[in-house]
Amino acid sequence: MGDHLLRGKRVTDSEVQAWADEAEEGYDLTRLPRPSRGRPAIGNGPGEATTVRLDAETLTALMRRAEAEGITSRSEAIRAAVREWAHVA
């Protein structure tokens, strides 16, 4: 089979085979941890990722104002700026 790594540690072919055999037997899905619900909703529905290029001066000014308003996330700062400009609550 070859070299396998799991979190940076070598895993033997027999370990991989044991895990495959275990998986083929099936799992009790009621015992698995509940998945997280993902990212929180943005606005009234699912968000759409949008790439924005900002020069250093604009980005610095944006983050200065964000910090003054208690906003620590760059994404949230951009959302706040766009909402204000677009007059969206």
Residue, then its C-alpha position, 0 to 999 in steps of 0.5 A: m500500500g505505501d506510506h500513510l500519515l495521520r496527524g503527521k504520524r506514520v500509520t501501518d497498512s494493518e491499521v488502515q485495513a482494520w479501520a476499513d474493516e470496522a467501517e464496512e461493518g457499519y457504525d451506530l450513527t446515534r452514537l456519533p457526535r452531532p455535526s455543527r450547523g455551520r456558519p451562522a446566517i448572514g442577514n435573511g438567508p445564506g451568504e454568498a462569498t465575495t472577493v474584494r481587493l482593498d489597497a493598504e490605506t483603505l484596509t487600514a482605515l477600515m480596520r481602525r474604524a472597526e476597532a473603534e466600534g468594537i469589531t474585531s473581524r475583517s469580514e464583519a468590518i467589511r459587512a458593516a461598511v457595505r450595510e451602512w453604504a447600502h442602507v441595509a439594517 
